[in-house]
Structure formats: C-alpha cells, structure tokens
C-alpha cells in the first residue's frame, strides 16, 4: 500500500525584478527558486527575501502557481 503524499508541496518562487525599475539589471529574464512548503502551516502564498542574480540585489520572491 502506498503512503499518502502529505501536506508538503513543491512551490516556485519568482523575483519581482521583472518589472522595470531604477537599477541596472545584470541579465534579462526572470529568476526563480524551487522549494517546498507545508500547506497546513502556511496556507497563504509565501514571500521570501532572497538574492536575485539578475538584478544583483536582494529582493522579494513571491510564490507563483
């Protein structure tokens, strides 16, 4: 009998630097991180402050579908 997958799911975090701003980008495109979260503990969309190599600074990464 197989085990239940549980509440942990894989999510994708996308940088907000895709919109034009005042700083100079290193590269074009969108940078994304993959991680997992527990749906029972965090049912809302996740937002983390991480380093984006495209815009060369720390920025907010939001969960996307």
DSSP file (Angstrom, degrees, kcal/mol; ACC not computed):
  #  RESIDUE AA STRUCTURE BP1 BP2  ACC     N-H-->O    O-->H-N    N-H-->O    O-->H-N    TCO  KAPPA ALPHA  PHI   PSI    X-CA   Y-CA   Z-CA
    1    1 A X              0   0    0      0, 0.0     2,-0.1     0, 0.0     0, 0.0   0.000 360.0 360.0 360.0 132.7    0.0    0.0    0.0
    2    2 A X        -     0   0    0      1,-0.1     2,-0.2     0, 0.0     3,-0.0  -0.401 360.0-113.5 -78.1 152.8    1.4    3.4   -0.9
    3    3 A X        -     0   0    0     -2,-0.1     2,-0.2     1,-0.1    -1,-0.1  -0.491  32.6-102.0 -82.6 154.9    1.9    6.2    1.5
    4    4 A X        -     0   0    0     -2,-0.2    -1,-0.1     1,-0.1     0, 0.0  -0.536  25.2-129.0 -72.7 141.4    0.0    9.4    1.4
    5    5 A X        -     0   0    0     -2,-0.2     3,-0.4     1,-0.2    -1,-0.1   0.822  44.8-152.9 -63.0 -32.2    1.9   12.3   -0.1
    6    6 A X        -     0   0    0      1,-0.2    -1,-0.2    32,-0.0    -3,-0.0  -0.418  34.6 -54.3  91.2-167.2    1.1   14.5    2.9
    7    7 A X  S    S+     0   0    0     -2,-0.1    32,-2.5     2,-0.0     2,-0.5   0.517  99.2 104.5 -92.2  -6.6    0.8   18.3    3.2
    8    8 A X  E     +A   38   0A   0     -3,-0.4     2,-0.3    30,-0.2    30,-0.2  -0.653  47.6 176.4 -84.4 126.3    4.3   19.1    1.8
    9    9 A X  E     -A   37   0A   0     28,-2.5    28,-2.2    -2,-0.5     2,-0.4  -0.903  31.7-113.9-127.1 154.9    4.2   20.5   -1.8
   10   10 A X  E     -A   36   0A   0     -2,-0.3     2,-0.3    26,-0.2    26,-0.3  -0.745  38.6-177.0 -87.8 132.2    6.8   21.8   -4.2
   11   11 A X  E     -A   35   0A   0     24,-3.4    24,-2.1    -2,-0.4     2,-0.4  -0.837  21.3-131.5-126.5 164.5    6.4   25.5   -5.0
   12   12 A X  E     -AB  34  64A   0     52,-0.7    52,-2.4    -2,-0.3     2,-0.5  -0.970  13.6-155.0-118.3 131.7    8.2   28.0   -7.3
   13   13 A X  E     -AB  33  63A   0     20,-3.3    20,-2.4    -2,-0.4     2,-0.4  -0.914  11.7-163.0-107.2 130.3    9.3   31.5   -6.1
   14   14 A X  E     -AB  32  62A   0     48,-2.9    48,-2.4    -2,-0.5    18,-0.2  -0.918  18.3-118.4-118.6 140.0    9.6   34.2   -8.7
   15   15 A X  E     - B   0  61A   0     16,-1.8     3,-0.5    -2,-0.4    46,-0.2  -0.379   8.7-141.2 -73.4 149.8   11.5   37.5   -8.4
   16   16 A X  S >  S+     0   0    0     44,-1.1     3,-1.3     1,-0.2    -1,-0.1   0.423  82.9  94.1 -87.6   0.8    9.7   40.8   -8.7
   17   17 A X  T 3   +     0   0    0      1,-0.3    -1,-0.2    43,-0.1     4,-0.2   0.418  56.1  93.2 -76.5   5.2   12.6   42.4  -10.6
   18   18 A X  T 3  S+     0   0    0     -3,-0.5     2,-0.3    13,-0.1    -1,-0.3   0.723  72.2  79.3 -68.8 -18.9   10.8   41.5  -13.9
   19   19 A X  S <  S-     0   0    0     -3,-1.3     2,-0.1     1,-0.1    -3,-0.0  -0.702  99.4-100.1 -88.1 141.6    9.2   45.0  -13.8
   20   20 A X        +     0   0    0     -2,-0.3     2,-0.2     2,-0.1    -2,-0.1  -0.390  54.6 161.8 -64.4 131.4   11.4   47.9  -15.0
   21   21 A X        -     0   0    0      2,-0.4    -1,-0.0    -4,-0.2    -4,-0.0  -0.641  52.5 -82.0-135.1-167.9   12.9   49.8  -12.0
   22   22 A X  S    S+     0   0    0     -2,-0.2     2,-0.1     2,-0.1    -2,-0.1   0.703  97.2  83.6 -78.3 -20.8   15.7   52.3  -11.4
   23   23 A X  S    S-     0   0    0      1,-0.1     2,-0.4     0, 0.0    -2,-0.4  -0.415  82.3-110.5 -86.8 162.0   18.5   49.8  -11.0
   24   24 A X        -     0   0    0     -2,-0.1     2,-0.2    31,-0.1    -1,-0.1  -0.759  31.4-133.8 -91.5 130.5   20.6   48.2  -13.9
   25   25 A X        -     0   0    0     -2,-0.4    30,-0.2     1,-0.1     3,-0.1  -0.510   4.4-146.5 -82.2 151.0   20.0   44.5  -14.4
   26   26 A X  S    S+     0   0    0     28,-4.3     2,-0.3     1,-0.3    29,-0.2   0.897  82.9   0.3 -77.2 -45.4   22.8   42.1  -14.9
   27   27 A X  S    S-     0   0    0     27,-0.9    -1,-0.3     2,-0.1     2,-0.2  -0.908  76.6-107.7-137.9 163.6   20.8   39.9  -17.4
   28   28 A X  S    S+     0   0    0     -2,-0.3     2,-0.2    -3,-0.1   -10,-0.1  -0.544  74.0  51.7 -85.6 160.8   17.4   39.9  -18.9
   29   29 A X  S    S-     0   0    0     -2,-0.2     2,-0.4   -11,-0.1    -2,-0.1  -0.533  85.2 -66.8 109.9-174.9   14.8   37.3  -17.9
   30   30 A X        -     0   0    0     -2,-0.2     2,-0.4    24,-0.0    -2,-0.1  -0.951  36.1-144.7-120.9 134.7   13.2   36.1  -14.7
   31   31 A X        -     0   0    0     -2,-0.4   -16,-1.8     2,-0.0     2,-0.3  -0.831  19.8-171.4-101.4 139.4   15.0   34.2  -11.9
   32   32 A X  E     -A   14   0A   0     -2,-0.4     2,-0.3   -18,-0.2   -18,-0.2  -0.971  13.0-155.7-133.3 144.9   13.1   31.5  -10.0
   33   33 A X  E     -A   13   0A   0    -20,-2.4   -20,-3.3    -2,-0.3     2,-0.4  -0.882  11.7-145.3-111.2 148.7   13.8   29.4   -6.9
   34   34 A X  E     +A   12   0A   0     -2,-0.3     2,-0.3   -22,-0.2   -22,-0.2  -0.951  33.7 143.1-112.3 136.9   12.2   26.0   -6.2
   35   35 A X  E     -A   11   0A   0    -24,-2.1   -24,-3.4    -2,-0.4     2,-0.3  -0.898  39.4-113.1-154.4-179.5   11.4   25.0   -2.6
   36   36 A X  E     -A   10   0A   0     -2,-0.3     2,-0.3   -26,-0.3   -26,-0.2  -0.904  23.9-173.1-125.3 156.2    8.8   23.1   -0.6
   37   37 A X  E     -A    9   0A   0    -28,-2.2   -28,-2.5    -2,-0.3     2,-0.6  -0.970  29.3-113.1-143.9 158.6    6.3   24.2    2.0
   38   38 A X  E  >  -A    8   0A   0     -2,-0.3     4,-2.4   -30,-0.2   -30,-0.2  -0.844  19.6-155.1 -94.3 118.4    3.8   22.7    4.3
   39   39 A X  T  4 S+     0   0    0    -32,-2.5    -1,-0.1    -2,-0.6   -31,-0.1   0.800  91.9  55.3 -65.1 -29.1    0.2   23.6    3.3
   40   40 A X  T  4 S+     0   0    0      1,-0.2     3,-0.3     2,-0.1    -1,-0.2   0.890 114.3  38.0 -72.3 -38.3   -1.1   23.1    6.8
   41   41 A X  T  4 S+     0   0    0      1,-0.2     2,-0.4    -3,-0.2    -2,-0.2   0.855 131.1  25.9 -81.3 -36.3    1.3   25.5    8.4
   42   42 A X     <  +     0   0    0     -4,-2.4    -1,-0.2     1,-0.1    -2,-0.1  -0.728  62.6 161.5-129.7  82.7    1.4   28.1    5.7
   43   43 A X        +     0   0    0     -2,-0.4    -1,-0.1    -3,-0.3     3,-0.1   0.733  59.6  75.8 -74.8 -20.6   -1.9   28.0    3.6
   44   44 A X  S    S-     0   0    0      1,-0.1     2,-0.2    -5,-0.0    -2,-0.0  -0.286 101.6 -75.1 -84.3 173.8   -1.3   31.5    2.2
   45   45 A X        -     0   0    0      1,-0.1     2,-0.3    -2,-0.1    -1,-0.1  -0.482  51.7-122.8 -71.4 137.7    1.2   32.5   -0.6
   46   46 A X        -     0   0    0     -2,-0.2    17,-1.9    -4,-0.1     2,-0.4  -0.585  24.4-171.5 -86.5 141.2    4.8   32.5    0.6
   47   47 A X  E     +C   62   0A   0     -2,-0.3     2,-0.3    15,-0.2    15,-0.2  -0.991   9.4 176.3-131.9 124.7    7.0   35.6    0.2
   48   48 A X  E     -C   61   0A   0     13,-2.3    13,-3.6    -2,-0.4     2,-0.8  -0.949  30.8-128.2-128.5 148.5   10.8   35.4    1.0
   49   49 A X  E     +C   60   0A   0     -2,-0.3     2,-0.3    11,-0.2    11,-0.2  -0.865  47.5 154.5 -95.9 110.5   13.6   37.9    0.7
   50   50 A X  E     -C   59   0A   0      9,-2.1     9,-2.7    -2,-0.8     2,-0.4  -0.828  47.2 -88.5-133.3 168.0   16.4   36.2   -1.4
   51   51 A X  E     -C   58   0A   0     -2,-0.3     2,-0.6     7,-0.2     7,-0.2  -0.647  32.8-157.3 -82.4 132.5   19.3   37.2   -3.6
   52   52 A X  E  >> -C   57   0A   0      5,-2.4     4,-1.1    -2,-0.4     5,-1.1  -0.946   6.7-162.2-109.1 115.7   18.5   37.6   -7.3
   53   53 A X  T  45S+     0   0    0     -2,-0.6    -1,-0.1     1,-0.2   -27,-0.1   0.710  87.7  62.3 -70.6 -17.8   21.5   37.3   -9.6
   54   54 A X  T  45S+     0   0    0      1,-0.2   -28,-4.3   -28,-0.1   -27,-0.9   0.933 117.4  25.5 -71.6 -45.5   19.6   39.0  -12.5
   55   55 A X  T  45S-     0   0    0    -30,-0.2    -2,-0.2     2,-0.2    -1,-0.2   0.455 103.1-130.0 -99.0  -1.0   19.2   42.4  -10.6
   56   56 A X  T  <5S+     0   0    0     -4,-1.1     2,-0.3     1,-0.2    -3,-0.2   0.845  73.8  81.5  60.1  39.7   22.3   41.8   -8.4
   57   57 A X  E   <S- C   0  52A   0     -5,-1.1    -5,-2.4    -7,-0.1     2,-0.4  -0.969  87.9 -84.9-158.5 169.2   20.5   42.6   -5.1
   58   58 A X  E     + C   0  51A   0     -2,-0.3     2,-0.3    -7,-0.2    -7,-0.2  -0.691  55.5 162.2 -80.8 133.1   18.2   41.1   -2.5
   59   59 A X  E     - C   0  50A   0     -9,-2.7    -9,-2.1    -2,-0.4     2,-0.4  -0.916  42.5 -81.9-145.7 170.4   14.5   41.3   -3.5
   60   60 A X  E     - C   0  49A   0     -2,-0.3   -44,-1.1   -11,-0.2     2,-0.5  -0.617  35.3-158.4 -81.4 130.2   11.2   39.8   -2.6
   61   61 A X  E     -BC  15  48A   0    -13,-3.6   -13,-2.3    -2,-0.4     2,-0.3  -0.939  10.4-160.0-108.1 128.4   10.3   36.4   -4.2
   62   62 A X  E     -BC  14  47A   0    -48,-2.4   -48,-2.9    -2,-0.5     2,-0.2  -0.809  23.1-106.1-110.7 149.9    6.6   35.5   -4.3
   63   63 A X  E     -B   13   0A   0    -17,-1.9     2,-0.3    -2,-0.3   -50,-0.2  -0.519  37.4-169.4 -72.3 134.6    5.1   32.2   -4.8
   64   64 A X  E      B   12   0A   0    -52,-2.4   -52,-0.7    -2,-0.2   -18,-0.1  -0.790 360.0 360.0-118.9 166.1    3.6   31.5   -8.2
   65   65 A X              0   0    0     -2,-0.3    -2,-0.0   -54,-0.1    -1,-0.0   0.477 360.0 360.0 -76.5 360.0    1.3   28.7   -9.4
